[in-house]
């Protein structure tokens, strides 16, 4: 079995505004430590495969950032999508590339902006998933829930397979709090991590079956032998590809879907409040980054990018300072950062979005 880690580095920089922008989405930010998150993902990939088998799929505007962050990666292993079309086309593009190297190679799809605290446990889980994938399964990694989280999709467990793996009975949309509590108490549900493993020929066949327009586009790309012509034809072919996630377009429809449960300190770092999951708080529950002075603050997140931030008497608030913007928001409303980004678009404040 030959493993090909595929790092998906899309993203438009909305959930971590004003730190993240269209030109600097979350995966390029040092949120967990002093290194960009994509570098940690790359390090994990390198523990699983040879360098020449690691690929990154990103948007065209971020190609050079990926090259700078991962300078040891061969340039041809950075695949730039000409248009953002969600995860199914991105993974399909990588599959076409890998198919030429190994028609039965196993793709391991890794989001570039997730945090993994227990790397050895993660590697063990991935190896089990990869072996299932080599046997013809479409495999996802599921995370054992630790709280009634409403921000994640869930996986309902089906029959036992081999090892720890289970058949996926259903993918479930993000629940309300009451439903999430029921899922947690039942022991029959996992969080959907968005980490996948499947053989190249198996995923391409699934795309042809469940997403025919994308399947036809990928077939056209696969038939172009010349690299220069491939680069020329890719924008024309990709322009007509529908935007769809792999979860919705394939995984929710296919029958040969398995899940490997994992407990490896996973976080998708999905909002500013998630910094509390990956950073150590002070004795008052505050997460403090950058040049800050805080007095009598509790359970708050204070981030300074350029200037000194002085905070007094804050409780359960988020304050983020950058060169051109300051965000102040209650922790309980951290998901509403997206509404700020939407308002900036409506008012054409492009300078604060780019």
C-alpha positions as CSV (number, residue, x, y, z in Angstrom):
1,X,0.0,0.0,0.0
2,X,1.4,3.4,-1.0
3,X,0.0,6.3,1.0
4,X,-0.4,9.9,-0.4
5,X,-1.3,12.5,2.2
6,X,-3.4,15.3,0.6
7,X,-3.4,18.5,2.6
8,X,-6.4,20.6,1.8
9,X,-5.5,24.3,2.2
10,X,-8.5,26.2,1.1
11,X,-10.3,28.7,3.2
12,X,-11.3,32.3,2.9
13,X,-10.3,33.7,6.3
14,X,-13.7,34.5,7.9
15,X,-13.9,32.8,11.3
16,X,-10.7,34.4,12.7
17,X,-11.1,37.9,11.4
18,X,-9.4,40.3,11.9
19,X,-6.3,38.0,12.3
20,X,-7.3,36.0,9.1
21,X,-8.0,37.6,5.8
22,X,-8.6,36.4,2.2
23,X,-4.8,36.7,1.6
24,X,-4.0,35.1,5.0
25,X,-6.5,32.4,5.9
26,X,-6.4,30.5,9.2
27,X,-4.0,27.7,8.0
28,X,-1.2,30.3,7.7
29,X,-1.7,31.7,11.2
30,X,0.4,30.6,14.3
31,X,-2.6,29.9,16.4
32,X,-1.3,27.0,18.4
33,X,2.3,28.0,18.7
34,X,4.8,30.2,16.8
35,X,4.4,28.2,13.5
36,X,1.6,28.3,10.9
37,X,-0.9,25.5,11.4
38,X,-0.2,24.1,7.9
39,X,3.4,23.4,9.0
40,X,2.2,21.1,11.8
41,X,-0.1,19.3,9.4
42,X,2.8,18.8,7.0
43,X,5.0,17.4,9.8
44,X,2.3,14.8,10.6
45,X,2.0,13.9,6.9
46,X,5.8,13.4,6.7
47,X,5.6,10.8,9.5
48,X,3.3,8.8,7.3
49,X,4.7,9.1,3.8
50,X,7.8,10.0,1.7
51,X,8.1,13.7,0.8
52,X,7.4,13.1,-2.9
53,X,4.0,11.6,-2.0
54,X,2.8,14.6,0.0
55,X,0.5,17.0,-1.9
56,X,-1.1,20.3,-1.0
57,X,-4.3,21.5,-2.8
58,X,-4.9,25.2,-2.4
59,X,-6.5,28.2,-4.1
60,X,-4.4,29.9,-6.8
61,X,-3.9,33.1,-4.6
62,X,-2.3,31.0,-1.9
63,X,0.1,29.0,-4.0
64,X,3.1,31.1,-3.2
65,X,2.3,31.2,0.6
66,X,2.2,27.4,0.6
67,X,5.5,27.3,-1.3
68,X,7.1,29.6,1.3
69,X,5.7,27.8,4.3
70,X,6.6,24.3,3.0
71,X,9.8,25.1,1.0
72,X,11.0,21.5,1.0
73,X,7.9,20.3,-0.8
74,X,8.5,19.8,-4.6
75,X,6.8,22.6,-6.5
76,X,4.8,20.2,-8.7
77,X,3.2,18.8,-5.5
78,X,1.4,22.1,-4.8
79,X,-1.9,21.9,-6.8
80,X,-3.6,25.2,-7.2
81,X,-7.3,25.3,-8.0
82,X,-8.2,28.1,-10.4
83,X,-11.6,28.5,-8.7
84,X,-12.8,27.6,-5.2
85,X,-15.2,24.7,-5.5
86,X,-15.3,23.1,-2.0
87,X,-13.7,19.8,-1.0
88,X,-15.0,17.3,-3.5
89,X,-13.4,19.0,-6.6
90,X,-10.2,19.6,-4.6
91,X,-9.9,16.0,-3.6
92,X,-10.9,14.9,-7.1
93,X,-8.1,17.0,-8.6
94,X,-5.6,15.4,-6.2
95,X,-6.9,11.9,-7.1
96,X,-6.3,12.6,-10.8
97,X,-2.7,13.6,-10.0
98,X,-2.0,10.6,-7.8
99,X,-3.7,8.2,-10.3
100,X,-0.8,8.8,-12.7
101,X,1.7,7.7,-10.0
102,X,-0.2,4.8,-8.5
103,X,-3.7,3.9,-9.7
104,X,-4.4,2.0,-6.4
105,X,-2.6,4.4,-4.1
106,X,-4.4,5.4,-0.9
107,X,-5.3,9.1,-0.4
108,X,-5.2,10.4,3.1
109,X,-7.1,13.7,3.2
110,X,-5.9,16.1,5.9
111,X,-7.4,19.6,6.5
112,X,-4.5,22.0,6.9
113,X,-5.9,23.9,9.9
114,X,-6.7,21.2,12.5
115,X,-4.8,20.7,15.7
116,X,-3.7,17.2,16.9
117,X,-2.5,17.0,20.4
118,X,-1.6,13.3,20.6
119,X,0.3,12.6,17.4
120,X,1.3,9.0,18.1
121,X,-2.4,8.1,18.7
122,X,-3.3,9.9,15.5
123,X,-0.8,8.0,13.5
124,X,-2.1,4.7,14.8
125,X,-5.7,5.7,13.9
126,X,-4.6,6.8,10.4
127,X,-2.7,3.5,9.7
128,X,-5.9,1.5,10.6
129,X,-8.0,3.8,8.4
130,X,-5.5,3.5,5.5
131,X,-5.6,-0.3,5.6
132,X,-9.4,-0.3,5.5
133,X,-9.1,2.1,2.5
134,X,-6.7,-0.2,0.8
135,X,-9.4,-2.9,1.1
136,X,-11.9,-0.7,-0.9
137,X,-13.7,1.2,1.9
138,X,-14.3,5.0,1.9
139,X,-13.1,5.8,5.4
140,X,-13.5,8.7,7.7
141,X,-12.0,9.4,11.1
142,X,-14.5,10.0,13.9
143,X,-13.8,11.7,17.2
144,X,-15.3,10.5,20.4
145,X,-17.3,13.4,21.7
146,X,-16.5,14.9,25.0
147,X,-19.2,17.5,25.2
148,X,-22.6,18.2,23.5
149,X,-21.0,20.3,20.8
150,X,-23.4,21.9,18.3
151,X,-20.7,23.2,15.9
152,X,-19.8,19.8,14.5
153,X,-21.5,17.3,12.2
154,X,-22.0,13.8,13.7
155,X,-21.6,10.2,12.6
156,X,-24.1,7.6,13.7
157,X,-22.3,4.3,14.2
158,X,-23.4,1.1,12.5
159,X,-22.2,-2.5,12.7
160,X,-18.8,-3.5,13.8
161,X,-16.2,-4.2,11.1
162,X,-12.6,-5.2,11.8
163,X,-10.4,-3.7,14.5
164,X,-12.0,-0.6,16.0
165,X,-13.8,0.3,12.8
166,X,-17.5,0.5,12.3
167,X,-19.9,0.9,9.3
168,X,-21.3,4.4,9.1
169,X,-25.0,4.3,9.6
170,X,-25.6,7.9,8.8
171,X,-24.0,11.4,8.7
172,X,-26.0,13.8,10.8
173,X,-26.0,17.6,10.4
174,X,-25.0,20.0,13.3
175,X,-27.6,19.4,16.0
176,X,-29.2,21.7,18.6
177,X,-28.0,21.5,22.2
178,X,-30.7,19.1,23.4
179,X,-30.0,16.7,20.5
180,X,-26.3,16.9,21.0
181,X,-26.7,16.0,24.6
182,X,-28.7,12.9,23.5
183,X,-26.0,12.0,21.0
184,X,-23.4,12.3,23.7
185,X,-25.3,10.2,26.2
186,X,-26.1,7.4,23.7
187,X,-22.5,6.5,22.9
188,X,-23.6,5.8,19.3
189,X,-22.3,9.0,17.7
190,X,-18.9,10.5,16.8
191,X,-17.9,13.9,15.7
192,X,-17.1,14.1,12.0
193,X,-13.4,15.2,11.7
194,X,-13.3,15.8,8.0
195,X,-10.2,13.4,7.7
196,X,-10.7,10.8,5.1
197,X,-8.8,7.8,3.5
198,X,-9.7,6.0,0.3
199,X,-8.1,4.3,-2.7
200,X,-7.7,6.5,-5.8
201,X,-9.8,4.2,-8.0
202,X,-12.5,3.8,-5.4
203,X,-13.0,7.6,-4.8
204,X,-12.9,8.4,-8.5
205,X,-15.6,5.7,-9.2
206,X,-17.7,7.1,-6.3
207,X,-17.4,10.6,-7.7
208,X,-18.4,9.4,-11.2
209,X,-21.5,7.6,-9.6
210,X,-22.7,10.3,-7.2
211,X,-21.3,13.5,-8.8
212,X,-21.4,12.9,-12.6
213,X,-20.6,16.5,-13.7
214,X,-17.4,16.4,-11.5
215,X,-16.6,12.9,-12.7
216,X,-16.7,14.0,-16.3
217,X,-14.5,16.9,-15.6
218,X,-11.9,14.8,-13.8
219,X,-12.0,12.3,-16.7
220,X,-11.2,15.1,-19.1
221,X,-8.3,16.2,-16.9
222,X,-7.0,12.6,-16.6
223,X,-6.9,12.3,-20.3
224,X,-4.4,15.2,-20.7
225,X,-0.9,13.7,-20.7
226,X,1.1,17.0,-21.2
227,X,1.7,19.0,-18.0
228,X,1.7,22.3,-19.7
229,X,-1.6,21.6,-21.5
230,X,-3.0,20.3,-18.3
231,X,-2.3,23.7,-16.7
232,X,-3.9,25.5,-19.6
233,X,-7.0,23.4,-19.7
234,X,-7.6,23.2,-15.9
235,X,-9.3,26.7,-15.6
236,X,-11.6,26.0,-18.5
237,X,-12.7,22.6,-17.2
238,X,-12.8,23.6,-13.5
239,X,-15.0,26.7,-14.2
240,X,-18.0,24.4,-14.9
241,X,-17.5,22.1,-11.9
242,X,-20.2,22.4,-9.3
243,X,-19.1,23.5,-5.8
244,X,-19.9,20.6,-3.4
245,X,-18.3,19.1,-0.3
246,X,-17.1,15.5,-0.3
247,X,-19.3,14.8,2.8
248,X,-22.5,15.9,1.1
249,X,-21.7,14.8,-2.5
250,X,-20.2,11.4,-1.9
251,X,-19.8,10.2,1.7
252,X,-23.5,10.7,2.7
253,X,-24.6,8.7,-0.4
254,X,-22.2,5.8,-0.6
255,X,-22.7,2.4,1.0
256,X,-19.1,1.4,1.5
257,X,-18.3,4.0,4.2
258,X,-16.5,3.1,7.3
259,X,-15.4,5.1,10.3
260,X,-12.4,4.6,12.6
261,X,-13.0,6.1,16.1
262,X,-10.2,8.2,17.4
263,X,-9.1,9.9,20.6
264,X,-6.0,12.0,19.7
265,X,-6.7,15.4,21.1
266,X,-8.4,16.7,17.9
267,X,-9.7,20.3,17.4
268,X,-10.7,21.9,14.2
269,X,-9.9,25.3,15.9
270,X,-13.2,26.5,14.4
271,X,-13.5,29.9,16.1
272,X,-11.6,32.3,18.3
273,X,-13.1,30.6,21.4
274,X,-11.3,27.4,20.3
275,X,-8.0,29.0,21.3
276,X,-8.9,27.8,24.8
277,X,-8.7,24.2,23.5
278,X,-5.1,24.6,22.1
279,X,-3.5,27.3,24.3
280,X,-2.9,27.2,28.1
281,X,-5.0,29.6,30.1
282,X,-3.7,31.6,33.0
283,X,-5.1,31.1,36.5
284,X,-8.1,33.3,35.8
285,X,-9.0,31.4,32.6
286,X,-7.7,34.0,30.2
287,X,-5.9,33.2,26.9
288,X,-3.4,36.0,26.4
289,X,-1.3,36.4,23.2
290,X,1.0,39.2,22.2
291,X,1.6,42.5,23.9
292,X,-1.1,42.8,26.6
293,X,-1.7,44.0,30.0
294,X,-4.7,42.6,31.8
295,X,-6.1,43.4,35.2
296,X,-8.9,41.6,36.9
297,X,-10.0,39.9,33.7
298,X,-11.6,36.4,33.7
299,X,-12.3,33.8,31.0
300,X,-11.4,36.2,28.2
301,X,-9.3,35.9,25.1
302,X,-6.9,38.9,24.5
303,X,-4.8,39.0,21.3
304,X,-2.4,41.7,20.3
305,X,-0.9,41.7,16.9
306,X,0.9,45.0,16.8
307,X,0.0,47.5,19.6
308,X,-0.3,47.1,23.3
309,X,-3.7,46.0,24.5
310,X,-4.7,47.0,28.0
311,X,-7.8,45.3,29.5
312,X,-9.4,45.9,32.9
313,X,-12.3,44.0,34.4
314,X,-13.3,42.1,31.4
315,X,-15.2,38.8,31.7
316,X,-16.0,36.3,28.9
317,X,-15.0,38.6,26.2
318,X,-12.7,38.4,23.1
319,X,-10.5,41.3,22.1
320,X,-8.3,41.0,19.0
321,X,-6.1,43.8,17.8
322,X,-4.4,44.1,14.4
323,X,-2.8,46.9,12.4
324,X,-6.1,48.1,10.9
325,X,-8.9,46.6,13.0
326,X,-10.0,45.8,16.5
327,X,-12.6,43.1,17.3
328,X,-14.5,43.1,20.6
329,X,-17.2,40.4,21.0
330,X,-18.6,38.2,23.8
331,X,-17.2,34.7,23.8
332,X,-20.7,33.2,23.5
333,X,-21.1,35.0,20.1
334,X,-17.8,34.1,18.6
335,X,-19.5,32.5,15.6
336,X,-20.9,36.0,14.7
337,X,-17.5,37.0,13.5
338,X,-18.8,35.8,10.1
339,X,-21.5,38.4,10.3
340,X,-18.9,41.1,10.7
341,X,-17.2,39.8,7.6
342,X,-20.5,39.8,5.7
343,X,-21.2,43.4,6.8
344,X,-17.8,44.5,5.6
345,X,-18.6,42.9,2.2
346,X,-21.9,44.7,2.0
347,X,-20.3,48.0,2.7
348,X,-17.4,47.2,0.3
349,X,-14.7,47.6,3.0
350,X,-12.4,45.5,0.9
351,X,-9.3,46.9,2.6
352,X,-10.3,45.2,5.8
353,X,-11.1,41.9,4.1
354,X,-8.0,41.4,2.0
